[in-house]
Amino acid sequence: MSKLEKFHKACQNIIDNRNAKALNWAVNYAKYGLTIRTDYEVKVQALYILNNMTRWRGDIAKETRQMLKEVVK
């Protein structure tokens, strides 16, 4: 899976769980993230999303956080 695919999967996970209170701001960043195609923009947007989902917990949250961290590397 490419970095872009991982990023889009992580964004989709956030959008699918948009009702979680811990994701209020991250949802809009994730929606925009699905339109991004360049590596630099993906990295910047991933950082924004990571900083706005710090209180989200659970298995999907862990998987999503891991994908975003791999994208930022």
C-alpha positions as a Markdown table, in Angstrom:
| # | Residue | x | y | z |
|---|---|---|---|---|
| 1 | Met | 0.0 | 0.0 | 0.0 |
| 2 | Ser | 1.5 | 3.4 | -1.0 |
| 3 | Lys | 1.7 | 6.4 | 1.3 |
| 4 | Leu | -1.2 | 8.1 | -0.5 |
| 5 | Glu | -3.4 | 5.0 | -0.2 |
| 6 | Lys | -2.6 | 4.7 | 3.6 |
| 7 | Phe | -3.3 | 8.4 | 4.0 |
| 8 | His | -6.7 | 8.1 | 2.2 |
| 9 | Lys | -7.6 | 5.0 | 4.2 |
| 10 | Ala | -6.8 | 6.8 | 7.5 |
| 11 | Cys | -8.9 | 9.8 | 6.4 |
| 12 | Gln | -11.8 | 7.5 | 5.5 |
| 13 | Asn | -11.5 | 5.8 | 8.9 |
| 14 | Ile | -11.9 | 9.2 | 10.6 |
| 15 | Ile | -14.9 | 10.1 | 8.4 |
| 16 | Asp | -16.5 | 6.8 | 9.1 |
| 17 | Asn | -16.2 | 7.5 | 12.8 |
| 18 | Arg | -17.1 | 11.2 | 12.6 |
| 19 | Asn | -19.7 | 10.8 | 15.4 |
| 20 | Ala | -16.9 | 10.3 | 18.0 |
| 21 | Lys | -16.7 | 13.4 | 20.0 |
| 22 | Ala | -12.8 | 13.3 | 20.1 |
| 23 | Leu | -12.8 | 13.8 | 16.3 |
| 24 | Asn | -14.6 | 17.1 | 15.9 |
| 25 | Trp | -11.8 | 19.0 | 14.1 |
| 26 | Ala | -10.1 | 16.0 | 12.6 |
| 27 | Val | -13.2 | 15.1 | 10.5 |
| 28 | Asn | -12.9 | 18.3 | 8.4 |
| 29 | Tyr | -9.2 | 17.9 | 7.9 |
| 30 | Ala | -9.8 | 14.2 | 6.8 |
| 31 | Lys | -12.5 | 15.3 | 4.3 |
| 32 | Tyr | -10.0 | 17.7 | 2.8 |
| 33 | Gly | -7.3 | 15.0 | 3.0 |
| 34 | Leu | -9.3 | 12.8 | 0.5 |
| 35 | Thr | -8.7 | 15.4 | -2.2 |
| 36 | Ile | -5.0 | 15.7 | -1.7 |
| 37 | Arg | -2.6 | 14.1 | -4.2 |
| 38 | Thr | 0.9 | 15.5 | -3.6 |
| 39 | Asp | 3.4 | 14.0 | -1.1 |
| 40 | Tyr | 4.2 | 17.3 | 0.7 |
| 41 | Glu | 0.5 | 18.2 | 1.2 |
| 42 | Val | -0.2 | 14.6 | 2.5 |
| 43 | Lys | 2.5 | 15.0 | 5.1 |
| 44 | Val | 1.3 | 18.4 | 6.3 |
| 45 | Gln | -2.3 | 17.3 | 6.4 |
| 46 | Ala | -1.4 | 14.1 | 8.3 |
| 47 | Leu | 0.3 | 16.2 | 11.0 |
| 48 | Tyr | -2.8 | 18.4 | 11.3 |
| 49 | Ile | -5.0 | 15.3 | 11.6 |
| 50 | Leu | -2.7 | 13.6 | 14.2 |
| 51 | Asn | -2.7 | 16.7 | 16.4 |
| 52 | Asn | -6.5 | 16.8 | 16.3 |
| 53 | Met | -7.3 | 13.2 | 17.2 |
| 54 | Thr | -5.2 | 12.7 | 20.3 |
| 55 | Arg | -8.1 | 11.8 | 22.5 |
| 56 | Trp | -9.7 | 9.2 | 20.1 |
| 57 | Arg | -9.3 | 5.7 | 21.5 |
| 58 | Gly | -9.9 | 2.1 | 20.3 |
| 59 | Asp | -8.6 | -0.3 | 17.7 |
| 60 | Ile | -9.5 | 1.7 | 14.7 |
| 61 | Ala | -8.0 | 4.8 | 16.3 |
| 62 | Lys | -4.7 | 2.9 | 16.9 |
| 63 | Glu | -4.7 | 1.6 | 13.3 |
| 64 | Thr | -5.4 | 5.1 | 11.9 |
| 65 | Arg | -2.8 | 6.8 | 14.1 |
| 66 | Gln | -0.2 | 4.2 | 12.9 |
| 67 | Met | -1.0 | 4.8 | 9.3 |
| 68 | Leu | -0.7 | 8.5 | 9.7 |
| 69 | Lys | 2.6 | 8.2 | 11.5 |
| 70 | Glu | 4.0 | 6.1 | 8.6 |
| 71 | Val | 2.9 | 8.7 | 6.1 |
| 72 | Val | 4.7 | 11.5 | 8.1 |
| 73 | Lys | 8.0 | 9.6 | 8.2 |
